[in-house]
Amino acid sequence: MNSTNSVPHTPPDLDQDDDDDDLNSAYGVTDREATQQARQQTETLGQRPGALVIREGALKPRMFLYSYDDTTLAEAEFSSYDDLWASFEAQPERKHWIDVRGYGDLALMERIMQDFDLHPLQMEDVLGDYQRAKVDVFGDNRLFLVSRMTDFTAELDIDDDQLSIFTGPNYVLTFQDDYEDCLDSLRNRLRGNFSTTKRKPSLYLAYALTDVVIDHYFPTMAAIGDYIEGLEDRIFSERRERRMLNRILRIKKDIVRFRRLVYPERDKISEILRLPEEVMPEEVKVYFKDAYDHAMQALDLAESYRENITSLTELFLSDQSNRMNEVMKVLTIISAIFIPLSFVAGLYGMNFQREGPPEGPNPLNMPELYHPWGYPGVLALMTLMVVGQLYYFWRKGWLSKQR
């Protein structure tokens, strides 16, 4: 997931071309993430619980260590885990953030699990990379938290990555599968000289990570909201009905998916607030209460956008129905005009002979066929009929275009 801390969110271009299979994607038929998760679950069928499996395509791990106290910060990227562990062990009086990005080294993951005394089931959740937001208490009142980082991509998709957080007495250990994330704002806060995070206990860093993830939901929702507004502006001018319906269905799928991500996040924080004092001190719990409010606000936004997109769908279908009615009205008027004309033309096209046998003309056949003004007279009659019908339709208001 790309970091967007310094780059404002912009909604995707409404004029971009859509692939033929986008409509299937809008219904979730070609959801790549669901397919990947199903494939990974299939590959791990029958294995013992806690077995670590590195998924195909996982990035090579990059390891960062942020060691800090109330006033200073030392940060470094390590290519060797032994060097990172030595630096961590050499500074027991400081607080640490061990940031591991990428899972593509099974031996390294097993060493980290052993050194930090992580449960294999929790490490399995980390490497699985599809866990919903949750919190577990393990060991000596340590916490294992999972959050979902989100971004709204130019392809009209909610891109979400898993952030796994382990807390310890003087450290926070995080895992994610991508090199880029939405946590740069927190890193910059740690670099500041008057950072509150550095003065708080290490458990506060776990809150700060969760808070940044939740706060990043709002620019994601803002991008979705801007895109919905663009759809509202274009809905009456868009002529490619399939493309417009495709876009509406895709953004509806994204909103539903976003709600599925935020609901567990809210429930996770709610569970954190119910933890006992020895696990979650009150001085940190008060900050999680603020994060809980932010999660509720994000859910309210998602619910509002879901209602908006439902109304937008109804508006689109109503507009399409109105356009169809306009077409049917035009066709009906044309039919109403030409039906009597066809009757007159058919009547005079029967060509029954006026001139009969030697006894004389047939008195019941058309006298107009041989009249010198017969043809102009019939044309004038047809024109008069058309003018009369158009006048009648105009008086009834059927010729006015209603939208």
C-alpha positions in Angstrom: 0.0 0.0 0.0 1.4 3.4 -0.9 2.1 5.9 1.7 -0.1 9.0 1.4 0.8 11.0 4.4 2.0 14.0 2.4 0.1 13.5 -0.7 -3.6 14.6 -0.8 -6.2 12.0 -1.8 -7.6 12.6 -5.3 -10.6 10.5 -6.6 -9.9 8.3 -9.6 -10.5 9.7 -13.0 -14.2 9.2 -14.1 -13.1 9.2 -17.7 -10.8 6.2 -17.4 -11.8 3.2 -19.5 -13.2 0.1 -17.8 -12.3 -3.4 -18.8 -15.0 -5.8 -20.0 -14.8 -7.9 -16.8 -15.2 -4.9 -14.5 -18.9 -5.6 -14.1 -18.1 -9.0 -12.8 -15.6 -7.4 -10.4 -18.3 -5.0 -9.3 -20.3 -8.0 -8.1 -17.2 -9.5 -6.4 -16.9 -12.3 -9.0 -13.2 -11.6 -9.7 -12.1 -10.3 -6.3 -8.4 -11.0 -6.3 -8.0 -10.8 -2.6 -10.7 -13.4 -1.9 -9.2 -15.7 -4.5 -5.7 -15.3 -3.0 -7.1 -16.0 0.5 -9.0 -19.1 -0.7 -5.9 -20.4 -2.4 -3.8 -19.9 0.6 -6.3 -21.6 2.9 -6.4 -24.5 0.5 -2.7 -24.9 0.5 -2.6 -25.1 4.3 -5.4 -27.7 4.6 -4.3 -30.6 6.8 -1.3 -28.9 8.3 -0.8 -28.7 12.0 -2.1 -25.6 13.8 0.6 -23.0 14.0 2.5 -24.2 11.0 4.3 -21.2 9.3 3.8 -20.9 5.6 5.3 -18.1 3.5 2.9 -17.2 0.7 4.0 -17.0 -2.9 5.4 -13.6 -3.9 6.1 -12.4 -0.3 8.7 -9.6 -0.2 12.1 -10.0 1.3 12.0 -8.7 4.8 13.4 -5.2 5.6 14.1 -4.6 9.3 14.0 -1.3 11.1 14.8 -0.5 14.7 13.6 2.7 16.4 15.2 3.0 19.9 14.1 6.0 22.0 13.8 7.5 25.4 12.1 10.7 26.5 14.3 13.0 24.5 16.3 11.0 21.9 15.7 8.7 19.1 18.1 6.3 17.3 16.8 4.7 14.1 18.5 2.3 11.7 17.7 -0.3 9.0 19.5 -3.6 9.5 20.3 -6.1 6.8 21.2 -8.7 9.5 18.9 -9.8 12.2 21.8 -10.6 14.5 22.9 -7.0 14.3 19.3 -5.8 15.1 19.0 -8.2 18.0 22.3 -7.1 19.4 21.4 -3.5 19.2 18.0 -4.2 20.9 19.6 -6.3 23.7 22.3 -3.6 24.3 19.7 -0.9 25.2 17.3 -2.4 27.8 16.7 0.9 29.4 15.2 2.4 26.2 11.9 1.7 24.4 12.0 0.1 21.0 9.9 -0.2 17.9 11.0 -3.2 15.8 9.4 -2.7 12.4 9.6 -5.7 10.0 8.3 -5.1 6.5 8.0 -8.2 4.3 7.5 -11.9 5.1 9.7 -13.6 2.5 12.1 -15.4 4.9 10.7 -18.3 6.9 13.9 -18.8 8.9 13.9 -15.2 9.9 10.3 -15.4 11.0 11.0 -18.5 13.1 13.9 -16.8 14.8 11.8 -13.7 15.6 9.1 -15.9 17.0 11.5 -17.7 19.2 13.4 -14.7 20.4 10.3 -12.7 21.3 8.4 -15.7 22.6 5.5 -15.4 20.2 2.9 -18.1 20.0 3.0 -20.1 16.7 -0.8 -19.5 16.2 -0.2 -15.8 16.4 2.7 -16.0 14.0 0.5 -18.0 11.7 -2.0 -15.2 11.7 0.8 -12.7 10.9 2.0 -14.6 7.9 -1.5 -15.5 6.8 -2.1 -11.7 6.2 -5.8 -11.9 5.9 -6.9 -11.7 9.6 -9.7 -9.3 10.6 -8.9 -6.7 13.2 -8.6 -8.3 16.7 -6.7 -8.3 20.0 -5.3 -11.2 22.0 -3.7 -11.2 25.4 -0.8 -13.6 25.8 2.3 -14.3 28.0 2.9 -11.8 30.7 0.0 -9.5 29.9 1.4 -8.8 26.4 -0.9 -7.9 23.5 -1.2 -9.1 20.0 -3.2 -6.7 17.8 -4.2 -6.8 14.2 -5.3 -3.8 12.2 -6.2 -3.2 8.5 -4.5 -0.3 6.7 -6.6 1.0 3.8 -6.2 3.1 0.7 -8.5 3.9 -2.2 -6.7 3.2 -5.5 -7.0 4.6 -9.0 -8.5 1.3 -10.0 -11.6 2.0 -7.8 -10.5 -0.6 -5.2 -10.1 -0.6 -1.5 -6.4 -1.7 -1.0 -5.9 -3.0 2.5 -2.8 -4.4 4.2 -2.5 -6.1 7.5 -0.6 -4.5 10.3 0.3 -7.0 13.1 1.4 -5.5 16.5 3.0 -7.3 19.4 3.7 -5.5 22.7 6.3 -6.2 25.3 7.7 -4.6 28.4 9.9 -2.1 26.6 9.1 -2.8 22.9 6.6 -2.9 20.2 7.1 -5.4 17.3 5.2 -4.8 14.1 4.9 -6.9 10.9 3.4 -5.9 7.5 3.7 -7.4 4.0 4.6 -4.2 2.1 7.5 -1.8 2.3 5.3 1.3 2.1 2.5 2.1 4.5 0.6 4.9 6.2 2.8 5.1 9.3 5.2 7.8 8.2 3.4 10.4 10.2 4.1 8.5 13.4 7.7 8.0 12.4 8.0 11.7 11.9 6.4 12.3 15.3 9.0 10.1 16.9 11.7 12.1 15.2 10.4 15.3 16.8 12.1 16.8 19.9 8.9 17.1 21.9 7.2 13.9 21.0 4.5 12.7 23.4 5.0 9.2 22.2 8.6 9.1 23.4 7.6 10.2 26.9 4.8 7.6 27.2 5.3 3.9 28.0 5.9 1.5 25.0 2.2 0.4 25.1 1.3 3.9 24.0 3.1 3.3 20.8 0.7 0.4 20.1 -2.1 2.8 20.6 -0.4 5.4 18.3 -0.1 2.8 15.5 -3.8 1.9 15.8 -4.8 5.5 15.9 -2.8 6.3 12.7 -4.4 3.4 10.9 -7.9 4.5 12.0 -7.2 8.2 11.1 -6.1 7.0 7.7 -9.6 5.6 7.1 -10.9 9.2 6.7 -8.9 10.2 3.6 -9.9 6.9 2.2 -13.5 7.7 2.8 -13.0 11.3 1.6 -11.7 9.9 -1.7 -14.7 7.6 -2.0 -17.0 10.6 -1.2 -15.4 12.7 -3.9 -15.9 9.9 -6.3 -19.5 9.5 -5.4 -20.1 13.3 -5.9 -18.5 13.0 -9.3 -20.9 10.2 -10.2 -23.8 12.3 -9.1 -22.7 15.1 -11.3 -22.2 12.8 -14.3 -25.2 10.5 -13.9 -27.5 12.6 -16.1 -24.9 13.3 -18.8 -23.4 9.8 -19.0 -24.5 8.0 -22.1 -22.7 4.7 -21.6 -25.2 3.1 -19.3 -23.1 -0.1 -18.7 -20.1 1.9 -17.7 -22.0 4.2 -15.3 -23.7 1.2 -13.6 -20.4 -0.5 -13.5 -18.9 2.4 -11.5 -21.8 2.6 -9.1 -21.6 -1.1 -8.4 -17.9 -1.1 -7.9 -18.0 1.8 -5.5 -20.8 0.1 -3.6 -18.6 -3.0 -3.3 -15.8 -0.9 -1.9 -18.0 0.7 0.7 -19.3 -2.6 1.8 -15.8 -3.9 2.0 -14.7 -0.9 4.0 -17.4 -1.4 6.5 -16.3 -5.0 6.9 -12.8 -3.7 7.7 -13.9 -1.0 10.2 -16.4 -3.0 12.2 -13.8 -5.5 13.6 -11.5 -2.5 14.3 -14.2 -0.9 16.4 -14.9 -4.3 18.2 -11.1 -4.7 18.8 -10.8 -1.3 20.5 -14.0 -2.0 22.5 -12.4 -5.2 23.8 -9.2 -3.4 24.6 -11.2 -0.9 26.8 -12.6 -3.9 28.7 -9.1 -5.3 29.6 -8.1 -5.2 33.2 -5.8 -2.5 34.6 -2.8 -4.8 34.8 -3.0 -5.4 31.1 -4.1 -2.0 29.9 -3.3 0.9 32.2 -5.9 3.6 32.6 -3.5 6.2 31.3 -3.3 4.4 28.0 -6.9 3.2 27.9 -8.1 6.8 27.8 -6.3 7.2 24.4 -8.0 4.1 23.1 -11.3 5.6 24.0 -10.5 8.4 21.6 -9.5 5.9 18.9 -12.9 4.2 19.5 -14.7 7.5 18.8 -12.7 7.8 15.6 -13.7 4.3 14.5 -17.3 5.1 15.2 -17.0 8.2 13.1 -15.5 6.2 10.2 -18.4 3.7 10.5 -20.9 6.5 10.4 -19.3 7.9 7.3 -19.4 4.4 5.7 -23.0 4.0 6.5 -23.8 7.5 5.1 -22.0 6.7 1.9 -23.7 3.4 1.6 -27.1 5.2 1.8 -25.8 7.7 -0.7 -24.7 5.0 -3.2 -28.1 3.2 -2.7 -29.9 6.5 -3.6 -27.5 7.0 -6.5 -28.4 3.5 -7.8 -32.1 4.3 -7.6 -31.5 7.7 -9.2 -29.6 6.1 -12.1 -32.2 3.4 -12.7 -34.9 6.1 -12.5 -33.0 8.2 -15.0 -32.7 5.2 -17.3 -36.4 4.5 -17.0 -37.2 8.2 -17.8 -34.9 8.0 -20.9 -36.7 4.8 -22.0 -40.0 6.5 -21.5 -38.9 9.5 -23.6 -37.9 7.0 -26.4 -41.2 5.2 -26.1 -43.1 8.5 -26.2 -41.3 9.6 -29.4 -42.0 6.2 -31.0 -45.6 6.3 -29.9 -46.1 9.8 -31.3 -44.5 8.7 -34.6 -46.7 5.7 -34.7 -49.8 7.8 -33.8 -49.0 10.1 -36.7 -48.3 7.4 -39.3 -51.1 5.0 -38.5 -53.9 7.3 -40.0 -51.6 8.2 -42.8 -51.0 4.5 -43.5 -54.7 4.0 -43.4 -55.4 6.7 -46.0 -52.5 5.5 -48.2 -53.7 1.9 -47.9 -57.3 2.9 -48.6 -56.4 4.7 -51.9 -53.9 2.0 -52.8 -56.5 -0.7 -53.2 -57.0 0.4 -56.9 -60.6 -0.9 -57.4 -61.6 0.0 -61.0 -63.9 3.0 -61.4 -64.5 2.1 -65.1 -66.6 -1.0 -65.3 -68.1 -3.2 -68.0 -69.9 -1.7 -71.0 -72.9 -0.9 -68.9 -71.0 2.0 -67.3 -68.8 2.9 -64.3 -69.1 1.2 -60.9 -70.8 3.7 -58.7 -69.5 2.3 -55.4 -65.8 2.5 -56.3 -63.4 5.4 -55.7 -64.3 8.5 -57.7 -61.1 10.2 -56.6 -58.9 7.9 -58.6 -59.6 9.7 -61.8 -60.2 13.1 -60.4 -57.6 15.6 -61.7 -57.0 17.0 -58.2 -57.3 13.6 -56.4 -53.5 13.2 -55.6 -52.9 16.7 -54.4 -56.2 16.5 -52.4 -55.1 13.3 -50.6 -51.7 14.9 -49.8 -53.4 18.0 -48.4 -55.7 15.7 -46.3 -52.7 13.8 -44.9 -50.8 17.1 -44.1 -53.9 18.4 -42.4 -54.2 15.2 -40.3 -50.5 15.5 -39.3 -50.8 19.2 -38.3 -54.0 18.4 -36.4 -52.4 15.5 -34.4 -49.3 17.6 -33.6 -51.5 20.4 -32.3 -53.4 18.0 -30.2 -50.2 16.5 -28.8 -48.9 19.9 -28.1 -52.0 21.0 -26.2 -51.7 17.8 -24.1 -48.1 18.6 -23.3 -46.8 15.4 -24.8 -44.2 17.2 -27.0 -42.4 18.8 -24.1 -39.2 17.1 -23.0 -39.4 16.2 -19.3 -36.4 15.1 -17.3 
